[in-house]
Amino acid sequence: AGRLSVKTKRWLFFLGSSLISWKSKKEETVSKSNTEADANRFWSQIFGVAFSNKCWLHFFMLFVPLTGLWMSALGVVGLALNLRAYDFVSQEIRAAEDPEFETFYTKNILLNDGIRAWMAAQDQPHENLIFPEDVLPGGNAL
C-alpha cells in the first residue's frame, strides 16, 4: 500500500522579469491506507504497542485470532471427551453398587453374545456343505 518516495521536485517561476528556481527533495515517508491505519490502531490498543513494523502487525493480526479459534476447537473436543469419560465412569460406579444396572460394557458383552448365539451353526448353511475329494484343491493350495 505505502511506498517510499524520494522524488525531487523542481520549481520555476518569474518574479517580475527575474526567473526564480529551486529544487526540493521530498522527505522519506511511508503512507498507509485508512484500513491499515485502522487495523494498526485497533491492534495497538489490544497489545499496548504501536506496530510500526508491518511484518509484526500482520503476524499478530493472523496469529491471535487463529490461535483463539484453534484453542476453542480443542476446548470443545476436550469437553466432549470429558463428558463421555464422565458418563462411562459414573455408569461403572453405579454398576458396582447395583448389580441390576447395565453399563455400556455389559451391554456390549450381551450384544456380542447375542450375535454369536443368533449366528449359530444351523443358521450357517455353508457349514453343512460336503464336497467330494475330487473337487477340493490338492497339494498345498490352501
C-alpha positions, 0 to 999 in steps of 0.5 A: 500500500505505502511506498517510499518516495524520494522524488525531487521536485523542481520549481520555476517561476518569474518574479517580475522579469527575474526567473526564480528556481529551486529544487526540493527533495521530498522527505522519506515517508511511508503512507498507509491506507485508512484500513491499515491505519485502522487495523494498526490502531485497533491492534495497538490498543489490544497489545499496548504497542504501536506496530510500526513494523508491518511484518509484526502487525500482520503476524499478530493480526493472523496469529491471535485470532487463529490461535483463539479459534484453534484453542476453542476447537480443542476446548470443545473436543476436550469437553466432549471427551470429558463428558463421555469419560464422565458418563462411562465412569459414573455408569461403572460406579453405579454398576458396582453398587447395583448389580441390576444396572447395565453399563455400556460394557455389559451391554456390549458383552450381551450384544456380542453374545447375542450375535454369536448365539443368533449366528449359530451353526444351523443358521450357517448353511455353508457349514453343512456343505460336503464336497467330494475329494475330487473337487477340493484343491490338492497339494498345498493350495490352501 
